[in-house]
Amino acid sequence: MPDESRPARWPAGFAVAEADPGETAEVSVEIPRHAAEVWGTDGWRLVSGDYVLRTGHSLDDIRLTTDLTL
């Protein structure tokens, strides 16, 4: 985790998709810069480092992960 003041996992975006059984759906989730920022004495600051983006039905049902470096 890039910054100790951040939780280990936090929701950064979401989308809703509907598909019938056997169908697939494609969604886009825009993650705002603010999701990788922390508040400090000088205002908001981007926390550079390695992140893992997890995608799933819920935080307990992860189906896809990808690495991201800022």
CHARMM-style PDB file with segment names, atoms N, HN, CA, C and O in Angstrom:
ATOM      1  N   MET     1       0.854  -1.171   0.000  1.00  0.00      PROA
ATOM      2  CA  MET     1       0.000   0.000   0.000  1.00  0.00      PROA
ATOM      3  C   MET     1       0.900   1.233   0.000  1.00  0.00      PROA
ATOM      4  O   MET     1       1.843   1.302   0.788  1.00  0.00      PROA
ATOM      5  N   PRO     2       0.631   2.189  -0.851  1.00  0.00      PROA
ATOM      6  CA  PRO     2       1.496   3.345  -0.982  1.00  0.00      PROA
ATOM      7  C   PRO     2       1.557   4.270   0.231  1.00  0.00      PROA
ATOM      8  O   PRO     2       2.573   4.943   0.405  1.00  0.00      PROA
ATOM      9  N   ASP     3       0.554   4.342   1.059  1.00  0.00      PROA
ATOM     10  HN  ASP     3      -0.271   3.795   0.918  1.00  0.00      PROA
ATOM     11  CA  ASP     3       0.550   5.311   2.152  1.00  0.00      PROA
ATOM     12  C   ASP     3      -0.102   4.679   3.379  1.00  0.00      PROA
ATOM     13  O   ASP     3      -1.207   4.143   3.294  1.00  0.00      PROA
ATOM     14  N   GLU     4       0.583   4.743   4.515  1.00  0.00      PROA
ATOM     15  HN  GLU     4       1.481   5.178   4.584  1.00  0.00      PROA
ATOM     16  CA  GLU     4       0.069   4.121   5.731  1.00  0.00      PROA
ATOM     17  C   GLU     4      -1.199   4.778   6.256  1.00  0.00      PROA
ATOM     18  O   GLU     4      -1.940   4.151   7.014  1.00  0.00      PROA
ATOM     19  N   SER     5      -1.470   6.025   5.874  1.00  0.00      PROA
ATOM     20  HN  SER     5      -0.868   6.533   5.258  1.00  0.00      PROA
ATOM     21  CA  SER     5      -2.670   6.701   6.353  1.00  0.00      PROA
ATOM     22  C   SER     5      -3.924   6.253   5.599  1.00  0.00      PROA
ATOM     23  O   SER     5      -5.037   6.606   5.990  1.00  0.00      PROA
ATOM     24  N   ARG     6      -3.757   5.487   4.534  1.00  0.00      PROA
ATOM     25  HN  ARG     6      -2.854   5.200   4.216  1.00  0.00      PROA
ATOM     26  CA  ARG     6      -4.902   4.986   3.762  1.00  0.00      PROA
ATOM     27  C   ARG     6      -5.281   3.593   4.239  1.00  0.00      PROA
ATOM     28  O   ARG     6      -4.417   2.847   4.700  1.00  0.00      PROA
ATOM     29  N   PRO     7      -6.542   3.230   4.140  1.00  0.00      PROA
ATOM     30  CA  PRO     7      -6.914   1.854   4.450  1.00  0.00      PROA
ATOM     31  C   PRO     7      -6.303   0.901   3.414  1.00  0.00      PROA
ATOM     32  O   PRO     7      -5.911   1.330   2.329  1.00  0.00      PROA
ATOM     33  N   ALA     8      -6.226  -0.361   3.745  1.00  0.00      PROA
ATOM     34  HN  ALA     8      -6.545  -0.709   4.626  1.00  0.00      PROA
ATOM     35  CA  ALA     8      -5.660  -1.346   2.819  1.00  0.00      PROA
ATOM     36  C   ALA     8      -6.500  -1.444   1.541  1.00  0.00      PROA
ATOM     37  O   ALA     8      -5.951  -1.616   0.453  1.00  0.00      PROA
ATOM     38  N   ARG     9      -7.819  -1.336   1.668  1.00  0.00      PROA
ATOM     39  HN  ARG     9      -8.264  -1.197   2.552  1.00  0.00      PROA
ATOM     40  CA  ARG     9      -8.721  -1.385   0.507  1.00  0.00      PROA
ATOM     41  C   ARG     9      -9.800  -0.339   0.688  1.00  0.00      PROA
ATOM     42  O   ARG     9     -10.278  -0.112   1.799  1.00  0.00      PROA
ATOM     43  N   TRP    10     -10.186   0.300  -0.412  1.00  0.00      PROA
ATOM     44  HN  TRP    10      -9.798   0.115  -1.315  1.00  0.00      PROA
ATOM     45  CA  TRP    10     -11.279   1.260  -0.370  1.00  0.00      PROA
ATOM     46  C   TRP    10     -11.923   1.306  -1.748  1.00  0.00      PROA
ATOM     47  O   TRP    10     -11.232   1.145  -2.754  1.00  0.00      PROA
ATOM     48  N   PRO    11     -13.236   1.524  -1.812  1.00  0.00      PROA
ATOM     49  CA  PRO    11     -13.910   1.631  -3.105  1.00  0.00      PROA
ATOM     50  C   PRO    11     -13.516   2.934  -3.792  1.00  0.00      PROA
ATOM     51  O   PRO    11     -13.553   4.003  -3.183  1.00  0.00      PROA
ATOM     52  N   ALA    12     -13.139   2.836  -5.060  1.00  0.00      PROA
ATOM     53  HN  ALA    12     -13.108   1.968  -5.554  1.00  0.00      PROA
ATOM     54  CA  ALA    12     -12.724   4.021  -5.806  1.00  0.00      PROA
ATOM     55  C   ALA    12     -13.707   4.362  -6.923  1.00  0.00      PROA
ATOM     56  O   ALA    12     -13.639   5.454  -7.487  1.00  0.00      PROA
ATOM     57  N   GLY    13     -14.602   3.463  -7.246  1.00  0.00      PROA
ATOM     58  HN  GLY    13     -14.657   2.576  -6.788  1.00  0.00      PROA
ATOM     59  CA  GLY    13     -15.578   3.706  -8.294  1.00  0.00      PROA
ATOM     60  C   GLY    13     -16.500   2.517  -8.409  1.00  0.00      PROA
ATOM     61  O   GLY    13     -16.228   1.456  -7.848  1.00  0.00      PROA
ATOM     62  N   PHE    14     -17.591   2.688  -9.134  1.00  0.00      PROA
ATOM     63  HN  PHE    14     -17.812   3.550  -9.590  1.00  0.00      PROA
ATOM     64  CA  PHE    14     -18.492   1.567  -9.340  1.00  0.00      PROA
ATOM     65  C   PHE    14     -19.312   1.797 -10.594  1.00  0.00      PROA
ATOM     66  O   PHE    14     -19.403   2.914 -11.104  1.00  0.00      PROA
ATOM     67  N   ALA    15     -19.905   0.722 -11.078  1.00  0.00      PROA
ATOM     68  HN  ALA    15     -19.831  -0.185 -10.663  1.00  0.00      PROA
ATOM     69  CA  ALA    15     -20.811   0.780 -12.224  1.00  0.00      PROA
ATOM     70  C   ALA    15     -21.853  -0.301 -12.031  1.00  0.00      PROA
ATOM     71  O   ALA    15     -21.630  -1.270 -11.305  1.00  0.00      PROA
ATOM     72  N   VAL    16     -22.976  -0.134 -12.675  1.00  0.00      PROA
ATOM     73  HN  VAL    16     -23.157   0.653 -13.265  1.00  0.00      PROA
ATOM     74  CA  VAL    16     -24.045  -1.123 -12.620  1.00  0.00      PROA
ATOM     75  C   VAL    16     -24.235  -1.670 -14.024  1.00  0.00      PROA
ATOM     76  O   VAL    16     -24.306  -0.913 -14.993  1.00  0.00      PROA
ATOM     77  N   ALA    17     -24.316  -2.984 -14.125  1.00  0.00      PROA
ATOM     78  HN  ALA    17     -24.259  -3.599 -13.338  1.00  0.00      PROA
ATOM     79  CA  ALA    17     -24.547  -3.617 -15.425  1.00  0.00      PROA
ATOM     80  C   ALA    17     -25.644  -4.661 -15.275  1.00  0.00      PROA
ATOM     81  O   ALA    17     -25.785  -5.291 -14.227  1.00  0.00      PROA
ATOM     82  N   GLU    18     -26.405  -4.831 -16.325  1.00  0.00      PROA
ATOM     83  HN  GLU    18     -26.291  -4.320 -17.177  1.00  0.00      PROA
ATOM     84  CA  GLU    18     -27.437  -5.864 -16.336  1.00  0.00      PROA
ATOM     85  C   GLU    18     -27.167  -6.800 -17.494  1.00  0.00      PROA
ATOM     86  O   GLU    18     -26.865  -6.362 -18.604  1.00  0.00      PROA
ATOM     87  N   ALA    19     -27.279  -8.089 -17.233  1.00  0.00      PROA
ATOM     88  HN  ALA    19     -27.525  -8.445 -16.331  1.00  0.00      PROA
ATOM     89  CA  ALA    19     -27.109  -9.101 -18.278  1.00  0.00      PROA
ATOM     90  C   ALA    19     -27.951 -10.309 -17.905  1.00  0.00      PROA
ATOM     91  O   ALA    19     -28.020 -10.695 -16.738  1.00  0.00      PROA
ATOM     92  N   ASP    20     -28.582 -10.894 -18.889  1.00  0.00      PROA
ATOM     93  HN  ASP    20     -28.526 -10.580 -19.837  1.00  0.00      PROA
ATOM     94  CA  ASP    20     -29.330 -12.122 -18.659  1.00  0.00      PROA
ATOM     95  C   ASP    20     -28.353 -13.279 -18.497  1.00  0.00      PROA
ATOM     96  O   ASP    20     -27.195 -13.158 -18.896  1.00  0.00      PROA
ATOM     97  N   PRO    21     -28.786 -14.391 -17.926  1.00  0.00      PROA
ATOM     98  CA  PRO    21     -27.906 -15.552 -17.774  1.00  0.00      PROA
ATOM     99  C   PRO    21     -27.274 -15.942 -19.114  1.00  0.00      PROA
ATOM    100  O   PRO    21     -27.965 -16.053 -20.127  1.00  0.00      PROA
ATOM    101  N   GLY    22     -25.959 -16.146 -19.106  1.00  0.00      PROA
ATOM    102  HN  GLY    22     -25.398 -16.055 -18.283  1.00  0.00      PROA
ATOM    103  CA  GLY    22     -25.232 -16.514 -20.318  1.00  0.00      PROA
ATOM    104  C   GLY    22     -24.766 -15.327 -21.141  1.00  0.00      PROA
ATOM    105  O   GLY    22     -23.953 -15.498 -22.048  1.00  0.00      PROA
ATOM    106  N   GLU    23     -25.251 -14.139 -20.856  1.00  0.00      PROA
ATOM    107  HN  GLU    23     -25.911 -14.000 -20.118  1.00  0.00      PROA
ATOM    108  CA  GLU    23     -24.836 -12.940 -21.568  1.00  0.00      PROA
ATOM    109  C   GLU    23     -23.674 -12.277 -20.836  1.00  0.00      PROA
ATOM    110  O   GLU    23     -23.429 -12.546 -19.660  1.00  0.00      PROA
ATOM    111  N   THR    24     -22.973 -11.419 -21.541  1.00  0.00      PROA
ATOM    112  HN  THR    24     -23.173 -11.200 -22.496  1.00  0.00      PROA
ATOM    113  CA  THR    24     -21.915 -10.626 -20.924  1.00  0.00      PROA
ATOM    114  C   THR    24     -22.286  -9.150 -21.061  1.00  0.00      PROA
ATOM    115  O   THR    24     -23.097  -8.770 -21.905  1.00  0.00      PROA
ATOM    116  N   ALA    25     -21.685  -8.350 -20.228  1.00  0.00      PROA
ATOM    117  HN  ALA    25     -21.026  -8.658 -19.542  1.00  0.00      PROA
ATOM    118  CA  ALA    25     -21.901  -6.907 -20.277  1.00  0.00      PROA
ATOM    119  C   ALA    25     -20.554  -6.231 -20.094  1.00  0.00      PROA
ATOM    120  O   ALA    25     -19.708  -6.709 -19.340  1.00  0.00      PROA
ATOM    121  N   GLU    26     -20.362  -5.132 -20.776  1.00  0.00      PROA
ATOM    122  HN  GLU    26     -21.050  -4.743 -21.389  1.00  0.00      PROA
ATOM    123  CA  GLU    26     -19.132  -4.362 -20.654  1.00  0.00      PROA
ATOM    124  C   GLU    26     -19.457  -3.039 -19.971  1.00  0.00      PROA
ATOM    125  O   GLU    26     -20.421  -2.360 -20.325  1.00  0.00      PROA
ATOM    126  N   VAL    27     -18.640  -2.690 -18.993  1.00  0.00      PROA
ATOM    127  HN  VAL    27     -17.857  -3.242 -18.706  1.00  0.00      PROA
ATOM    128  CA  VAL    27     -18.833  -1.416 -18.292  1.00  0.00      PROA
ATOM    129  C   VAL    27     -17.499  -0.690 -18.211  1.00  0.00      PROA
ATOM    130  O   VAL    27     -16.434  -1.303 -18.291  1.00  0.00      PROA
ATOM    131  N   SER    28     -17.573   0.603 -18.052  1.00  0.00      PROA
ATOM    132  HN  SER    28     -18.438   1.101 -17.986  1.00  0.00      PROA
ATOM    133  CA  SER    28     -16.390   1.425 -17.804  1.00  0.00      PROA
ATOM    134  C   SER    28     -16.552   2.073 -16.442  1.00  0.00      PROA
ATOM    135  O   SER    28     -17.632   2.547 -16.091  1.00  0.00      PROA
ATOM    136  N   VAL    29     -15.477   2.090 -15.685  1.00  0.00      PROA
ATOM    137  HN  VAL    29     -14.599   1.705 -15.970  1.00  0.00      PROA
ATOM    138  CA  VAL    29     -15.482   2.731 -14.375  1.00  0.00      PROA
ATOM    139  C   VAL    29     -14.384   3.774 -14.392  1.00  0.00      PROA
ATOM    140  O   VAL    29     -13.207   3.447 -14.542  1.00  0.00      PROA
ATOM    141  N   GLU    30     -14.768   5.026 -14.240  1.00  0.00      PROA
ATOM    142  HN  GLU    30     -15.725   5.292 -14.119  1.00  0.00      PROA
ATOM    143  CA  GLU    30     -13.803   6.106 -14.205  1.00  0.00      PROA
ATOM    144  C   GLU    30     -13.372   6.306 -12.749  1.00  0.00      PROA
ATOM    145  O   GLU    30     -14.202   6.539 -11.870  1.00  0.00      PROA
ATOM    146  N   ILE    31     -12.076   6.212 -12.513  1.00  0.00      PROA
ATOM    147  HN  ILE    31     -11.402   6.023 -13.226  1.00  0.00      PROA
ATOM    148  CA  ILE    31     -11.552   6.385 -11.167  1.00  0.00      PROA
ATOM    149  C   ILE    31     -10.947   7.780 -11.091  1.00  0.00      PROA
ATOM    150  O   ILE    31      -9.969   8.074 -11.779  1.00  0.00      PROA
ATOM    151  N   PRO    32     -11.521   8.635 -10.262  1.00  0.00      PROA
ATOM    152  CA  PRO    32     -11.026  10.006 -10.178  1.00  0.00      PROA
ATOM    153  C   PRO    32      -9.664  10.081  -9.496  1.00  0.00      PROA
ATOM    154  O   PRO    32      -9.332   9.236  -8.664  1.00  0.00      PROA
ATOM    155  N   ARG    33      -8.893  11.077  -9.846  1.00  0.00      PROA
ATOM    156  HN  ARG    33      -9.163  11.763 -10.521  1.00  0.00      PROA
ATOM    157  CA  ARG    33      -7.582  11.297  -9.238  1.00  0.00      PROA
ATOM    158  C   ARG    33      -7.701  11.348  -7.714  1.00  0.00      PROA
ATOM    159  O   ARG    33      -6.817  10.877  -6.999  1.00  0.00      PROA
ATOM    160  N   HSD    34      -8.779  11.912  -7.235  1.00  0.00      PROA
ATOM    161  HN  HSD    34      -9.497  12.295  -7.816  1.00  0.00      PROA
ATOM    162  CA  HSD    34      -9.005  12.066  -5.799  1.00  0.00      PROA
ATOM    163  C   HSD    34      -8.932  10.717  -5.058  1.00  0.00      PROA
ATOM    164  O   HSD    34      -8.627  10.687  -3.865  1.00  0.00      PROA
ATOM    165  N   ALA    35      -9.208   9.610  -5.751  1.00  0.00      PROA
ATOM    166  HN  ALA    35      -9.456   9.634  -6.719  1.00  0.00      PROA
ATOM    167  CA  ALA    35      -9.164   8.286  -5.128  1.00  0.00      PROA
ATOM    168  C   ALA    35      -7.754   7.901  -4.709  1.00  0.00      PROA
ATOM    169  O   ALA    35      -7.588   7.017  -3.870  1.00  0.00      PROA
ATOM    170  N   ALA    36      -6.733   8.541  -5.271  1.00  0.00      PROA
ATOM    171  HN  ALA    36      -6.868   9.260  -5.953  1.00  0.00      PROA
ATOM    172  CA  ALA    36      -5.339   8.235  -4.934  1.00  0.00      PROA
ATOM    173  C   ALA    36      -4.672   9.409  -4.217  1.00  0.00      PROA
ATOM    174  O   ALA    36      -3.447   9.526  -4.217  1.00  0.00      PROA
ATOM    175  N   GLU    37      -5.480  10.273  -3.609  1.00  0.00      PROA
ATOM    176  HN  GLU    37      -6.476  10.177  -3.609  1.00  0.00      PROA
ATOM    177  CA  GLU    37      -4.943  11.434  -2.908  1.00  0.00      PROA
ATOM    178  C   GLU    37      -5.231  11.329  -1.405  1.00  0.00      PROA
ATOM    179  O   GLU    37      -6.176  10.661  -0.985  1.00  0.00      PROA
ATOM    180  N   VAL    38      -4.411  11.989  -0.623  1.00  0.00      PROA
ATOM    181  HN  VAL    38      -3.643  12.532  -0.964  1.00  0.00      PROA
ATOM    182  CA  VAL    38      -4.637  12.096   0.818  1.00  0.00      PROA
ATOM    183  C   VAL    38      -4.586  13.569   1.206  1.00  0.00      PROA
ATOM    184  O   VAL    38      -3.938  14.378   0.542  1.00  0.00      PROA
ATOM    185  N   TRP    39      -5.274  13.899   2.282  1.00  0.00      PROA
ATOM    186  HN  TRP    39      -5.801  13.242   2.821  1.00  0.00      PROA
ATOM    187  CA  TRP    39      -5.298  15.262   2.790  1.00  0.00      PROA
ATOM    188  C   TRP    39      -4.157  15.438   3.780  1.00  0.00      PROA
ATOM    189  O   TRP    39      -3.961  14.618   4.676  1.00  0.00      PROA
ATOM    190  N   GLY    40      -3.415  16.510   3.605  1.00  0.00      PROA
ATOM    191  HN  GLY    40      -3.574  17.176   2.877  1.00  0.00      PROA
ATOM    192  CA  GLY    40      -2.316  16.817   4.519  1.00  0.00      PROA
ATOM    193  C   GLY    40      -2.311  18.288   4.870  1.00  0.00      PROA
ATOM    194  O   GLY    40      -3.256  19.010   4.550  1.00  0.00      PROA
ATOM    195  N   THR    41      -1.273  18.729   5.515  1.00  0.00      PROA
ATOM    196  HN  THR    41      -0.506  18.142   5.775  1.00  0.00      PROA
ATOM    197  CA  THR    41      -1.184  20.123   5.935  1.00  0.00      PROA
ATOM    198  C   THR    41      -1.130  21.083   4.751  1.00  0.00      PROA
ATOM    199  O   THR    41      -1.491  22.252   4.886  1.00  0.00      PROA
ATOM    200  N   ASP    42      -0.688  20.603   3.602  1.00  0.00      PROA
ATOM    201  HN  ASP    42      -0.395  19.653   3.493  1.00  0.00      PROA
ATOM    202  CA  ASP    42      -0.610  21.430   2.394  1.00  0.00      PROA
ATOM    203  C   ASP    42      -1.771  21.189   1.437  1.00  0.00      PROA
ATOM    204  O   ASP    42      -1.706  21.602   0.280  1.00  0.00      PROA
ATOM    205  N   GLY    43      -2.838  20.527   1.899  1.00  0.00      PROA
ATOM    206  HN  GLY    43      -2.891  20.191   2.839  1.00  0.00      PROA
ATOM    207  CA  GLY    43      -3.973  20.224   1.033  1.00  0.00      PROA
ATOM    208  C   GLY    43      -3.891  18.803   0.489  1.00  0.00      PROA
ATOM    209  O   GLY    43      -3.217  17.945   1.060  1.00  0.00      PROA
ATOM    210  N   TRP    44      -4.578  18.567  -0.610  1.00  0.00      PROA
ATOM    211  HN  TRP    44      -5.126  19.264  -1.074  1.00  0.00      PROA
ATOM    212  CA  TRP    44      -4.611  17.235  -1.211  1.00  0.00      PROA
ATOM    213  C   TRP    44      -3.300  16.955  -1.930  1.00  0.00      PROA
ATOM    214  O   TRP    44      -2.753  17.821  -2.612  1.00  0.00      PROA
ATOM    215  N   ARG    45      -2.801  15.724  -1.766  1.00  0.00      PROA
ATOM    216  HN  ARG    45      -3.246  15.021  -1.212  1.00  0.00      PROA
ATOM    217  CA  ARG    45      -1.569  15.331  -2.447  1.00  0.00      PROA
ATOM    218  C   ARG    45      -1.731  13.919  -3.008  1.00  0.00      PROA
ATOM    219  O   ARG    45      -2.253  13.024  -2.344  1.00  0.00      PROA
ATOM    220  N   LEU    46      -1.272  13.745  -4.245  1.00  0.00      PROA
ATOM    221  HN  LEU    46      -0.848  14.473  -4.785  1.00  0.00      PROA
ATOM    222  CA  LEU    46      -1.305  12.440  -4.905  1.00  0.00      PROA
ATOM    223  C   LEU    46      -0.296  11.517  -4.242  1.00  0.00      PROA
ATOM    224  O   LEU    46       0.844  11.910  -3.995  1.00  0.00      PROA
ATOM    225  N   VAL    47      -0.708  10.304  -3.957  1.00  0.00      PROA
ATOM    226  HN  VAL    47      -1.634   9.984  -4.157  1.00  0.00      PROA
ATOM    227  CA  VAL    47       0.170   9.310  -3.337  1.00  0.00      PROA
ATOM    228  C   VAL    47       0.691   8.399  -4.442  1.00  0.00      PROA
ATOM    229  O   VAL    47      -0.018   7.503  -4.902  1.00  0.00      PROA
ATOM    230  N   SER    48       1.925   8.629  -4.864  1.00  0.00      PROA
ATOM    231  HN  SER    48       2.501   9.356  -4.491  1.00  0.00      PROA
ATOM    232  CA  SER    48       2.532   7.799  -5.905  1.00  0.00      PROA
ATOM    233  C   SER    48       2.874   6.436  -5.327  1.00  0.00      PROA
ATOM    234  O   SER    48       3.093   6.294  -4.124  1.00  0.00      PROA
ATOM    235  N   GLY    49       2.915   5.443  -6.194  1.00  0.00      PROA
ATOM    236  HN  GLY    49       2.737   5.558  -7.171  1.00  0.00      PROA
ATOM    237  CA  GLY    49       3.284   4.105  -5.753  1.00  0.00      PROA
ATOM    238  C   GLY    49       2.566   3.049  -6.551  1.00  0.00      PROA
ATOM    239  O   GLY    49       1.953   3.335  -7.580  1.00  0.00      PROA
ATOM    240  N   ASP    50       2.645   1.833  -6.074  1.00  0.00      PROA
ATOM    241  HN  ASP    50       3.142   1.600  -5.238  1.00  0.00      PROA
ATOM    242  CA  ASP    50       2.016   0.686  -6.724  1.00  0.00      PROA
ATOM    243  C   ASP    50       0.662   0.415  -6.084  1.00  0.00      PROA
ATOM    244  O   ASP    50       0.550   0.342  -4.860  1.00  0.00      PROA
ATOM    245  N   TYR    51      -0.352   0.269  -6.904  1.00  0.00      PROA
ATOM    246  HN  TYR    51      -0.261   0.328  -7.898  1.00  0.00      PROA
ATOM    247  CA  TYR    51      -1.700  -0.041  -6.462  1.00  0.00      PROA
ATOM    248  C   TYR    51      -2.152  -1.329  -7.135  1.00  0.00      PROA
ATOM    249  O   TYR    51      -1.637  -1.698  -8.190  1.00  0.00      PROA
ATOM    250  N   VAL    52      -3.104  -2.002  -6.532  1.00  0.00      PROA
ATOM    251  HN  VAL    52      -3.523  -1.702  -5.675  1.00  0.00      PROA
ATOM    252  CA  VAL    52      -3.764  -3.151  -7.155  1.00  0.00      PROA
ATOM    253  C   VAL    52      -5.229  -2.775  -7.301  1.00  0.00      PROA
ATOM    254  O   VAL    52      -5.911  -2.522  -6.308  1.00  0.00      PROA
ATOM    255  N   LEU    53      -5.716  -2.739  -8.542  1.00  0.00      PROA
ATOM    256  HN  LEU    53      -5.161  -2.944  -9.349  1.00  0.00      PROA
ATOM    257  CA  LEU    53      -7.128  -2.487  -8.799  1.00  0.00      PROA
ATOM    258  C   LEU    53      -7.849  -3.823  -8.784  1.00  0.00      PROA
ATOM    259  O   LEU    53      -7.475  -4.749  -9.503  1.00  0.00      PROA
ATOM    260  N   ARG    54      -8.872  -3.916  -7.970  1.00  0.00      PROA
ATOM    261  HN  ARG    54      -9.176  -3.164  -7.386  1.00  0.00      PROA
ATOM    262  CA  ARG    54      -9.651  -5.145  -7.860  1.00  0.00      PROA
ATOM    263  C   ARG    54     -11.061  -4.868  -8.366  1.00  0.00      PROA
ATOM    264  O   ARG    54     -11.683  -3.872  -7.995  1.00  0.00      PROA
ATOM    265  N   THR    55     -11.548  -5.748  -9.203  1.00  0.00      PROA
ATOM    266  HN  THR    55     -11.043  -6.557  -9.504  1.00  0.00      PROA
ATOM    267  CA  THR    55     -12.872  -5.594  -9.782  1.00  0.00      PROA
ATOM    268  C   THR    55     -13.702  -6.809  -9.409  1.00  0.00      PROA
ATOM    269  O   THR    55     -13.232  -7.943  -9.499  1.00  0.00      PROA
ATOM    270  N   GLY    56     -14.924  -6.571  -8.994  1.00  0.00      PROA
ATOM    271  HN  GLY    56     -15.306  -5.650  -8.921  1.00  0.00      PROA
ATOM    272  CA  GLY    56     -15.770  -7.699  -8.634  1.00  0.00      PROA
ATOM    273  C   GLY    56     -17.188  -7.275  -8.356  1.00  0.00      PROA
ATOM    274  O   GLY    56     -17.556  -6.109  -8.501  1.00  0.00      PROA
ATOM    275  N   HSD    57     -17.965  -8.236  -7.958  1.00  0.00      PROA
ATOM    276  HN  HSD    57     -17.667  -9.184  -7.840  1.00  0.00      PROA
ATOM    277  CA  HSD    57     -19.362  -8.006  -7.620  1.00  0.00      PROA
ATOM    278  C   HSD    57     -19.474  -7.225  -6.322  1.00  0.00      PROA
ATOM    279  O   HSD    57     -20.412  -6.452  -6.131  1.00  0.00      PROA
ATOM    280  N   SER    58     -18.509  -7.432  -5.429  1.00  0.00      PROA
ATOM    281  HN  SER    58     -17.746  -8.060  -5.584  1.00  0.00      PROA
ATOM    282  CA  SER    58     -18.447  -6.721  -4.160  1.00  0.00      PROA
ATOM    283  C   SER    58     -17.010  -6.786  -3.659  1.00  0.00      PROA
ATOM    284  O   SER    58     -16.171  -7.431  -4.287  1.00  0.00      PROA
ATOM    285  N   LEU    59     -16.710  -6.130  -2.541  1.00  0.00      PROA
ATOM    286  HN  LEU    59     -17.391  -5.606  -2.031  1.00  0.00      PROA
ATOM    287  CA  LEU    59     -15.356  -6.202  -1.988  1.00  0.00      PROA
ATOM    288  C   LEU    59     -14.997  -7.613  -1.550  1.00  0.00      PROA
ATOM    289  O   LEU    59     -13.818  -7.949  -1.441  1.00  0.00      PROA
ATOM    290  N   ASP    60     -16.004  -8.439  -1.298  1.00  0.00      PROA
ATOM    291  HN  ASP    60     -16.962  -8.165  -1.386  1.00  0.00      PROA
ATOM    292  CA  ASP    60     -15.765  -9.822  -0.896  1.00  0.00      PROA
ATOM    293  C   ASP    60     -15.838 -10.805  -2.059  1.00  0.00      PROA
ATOM    294  O   ASP    60     -15.633 -12.003  -1.865  1.00  0.00      PROA
ATOM    295  N   ASP    61     -16.126 -10.321  -3.259  1.00  0.00      PROA
ATOM    296  HN  ASP    61     -16.293  -9.347  -3.417  1.00  0.00      PROA
ATOM    297  CA  ASP    61     -16.273 -11.185  -4.440  1.00  0.00      PROA
ATOM    298  C   ASP    61     -15.457 -10.604  -5.592  1.00  0.00      PROA
ATOM    299  O   ASP    61     -16.019 -10.139  -6.583  1.00  0.00      PROA
ATOM    300  N   ILE    62     -14.124 -10.631  -5.460  1.00  0.00      PROA
ATOM    301  HN  ILE    62     -13.667 -11.009  -4.655  1.00  0.00      PROA
ATOM    302  CA  ILE    62     -13.215 -10.063  -6.460  1.00  0.00      PROA
ATOM    303  C   ILE    62     -13.046 -11.057  -7.601  1.00  0.00      PROA
ATOM    304  O   ILE    62     -12.813 -12.244  -7.371  1.00  0.00      PROA
ATOM    305  N   ARG    63     -13.166 -10.562  -8.844  1.00  0.00      PROA
ATOM    306  HN  ARG    63     -13.356  -9.598  -9.031  1.00  0.00      PROA
ATOM    307  CA  ARG    63     -13.086 -11.442 -10.014  1.00  0.00      PROA
ATOM    308  C   ARG    63     -11.952 -11.093 -10.965  1.00  0.00      PROA
ATOM    309  O   ARG    63     -11.608 -11.891 -11.837  1.00  0.00      PROA
ATOM    310  N   LEU    64     -11.366  -9.908 -10.808  1.00  0.00      PROA
ATOM    311  HN  LEU    64     -11.645  -9.259 -10.100  1.00  0.00      PROA
ATOM    312  CA  LEU    64     -10.296  -9.464 -11.705  1.00  0.00      PROA
ATOM    313  C   LEU    64      -9.397  -8.517 -10.935  1.00  0.00      PROA
ATOM    314  O   LEU    64      -9.881  -7.661 -10.195  1.00  0.00      PROA
ATOM    315  N   THR    65      -8.091  -8.665 -11.105  1.00  0.00      PROA
ATOM    316  HN  THR    65      -7.698  -9.360 -11.707  1.00  0.00      PROA
ATOM    317  CA  THR    65      -7.152  -7.714 -10.502  1.00  0.00      PROA
ATOM    318  C   THR    65      -6.167  -7.253 -11.565  1.00  0.00      PROA
ATOM    319  O   THR    65      -5.865  -7.985 -12.507  1.00  0.00      PROA
ATOM    320  N   THR    66      -5.673  -6.037 -11.404  1.00  0.00      PROA
ATOM    321  HN  THR    66      -5.919  -5.442 -10.639  1.00  0.00      PROA
ATOM    322  CA  THR    66      -4.643  -5.505 -12.285  1.00  0.00      PROA
ATOM    323  C   THR    66      -3.769  -4.554 -11.482  1.00  0.00      PROA
ATOM    324  O   THR    66      -4.248  -3.887 -10.566  1.00  0.00      PROA
ATOM    325  N   ASP    67      -2.505  -4.493 -11.820  1.00  0.00      PROA
ATOM    326  HN  ASP    67      -2.115  -5.036 -12.564  1.00  0.00      PROA
ATOM    327  CA  ASP    67      -1.559  -3.621 -11.132  1.00  0.00      PROA
ATOM    328  C   ASP    67      -1.519  -2.257 -11.810  1.00  0.00      PROA
ATOM    329  O   ASP    67      -1.661  -2.152 -13.028  1.00  0.00      PROA
ATOM    330  N   LEU    68      -1.325  -1.220 -11.011  1.00  0.00      PROA
ATOM    331  HN  LEU    68      -1.210  -1.306 -10.022  1.00  0.00      PROA
ATOM    332  CA  LEU    68      -1.265   0.140 -11.513  1.00  0.00      PROA
ATOM    333  C   LEU    68      -0.169   0.871 -10.742  1.00  0.00      PROA
ATOM    334  O   LEU    68      -0.112   0.785  -9.515  1.00  0.00      PROA
ATOM    335  N   THR    69       0.692   1.581 -11.445  1.00  0.00      PROA
ATOM    336  HN  THR    69       0.646   1.651 -12.441  1.00  0.00      PROA
ATOM    337  CA  THR    69       1.727   2.377 -10.813  1.00  0.00      PROA
ATOM    338  C   THR    69       1.482   3.840 -11.127  1.00  0.00      PROA
ATOM    339  O   THR    69       1.317   4.212 -12.289  1.00  0.00      PROA
ATOM    340  N   LEU    70       1.457   4.668 -10.097  1.00  0.00      PROA
ATOM    341  HN  LEU    70       1.591   4.366  -9.154  1.00  0.00      PROA
ATOM    342  CA  LEU    70       1.291   6.117 -10.274  1.00  0.00      PROA
ATOM    343  C   LEU    70       2.588   6.814  -9.955  1.00  0.00      PROA
ATOM    344  OT1 LEU    70       2.667   8.040 -10.040  1.00  0.00      PROA
TER     345      LEU     70
END
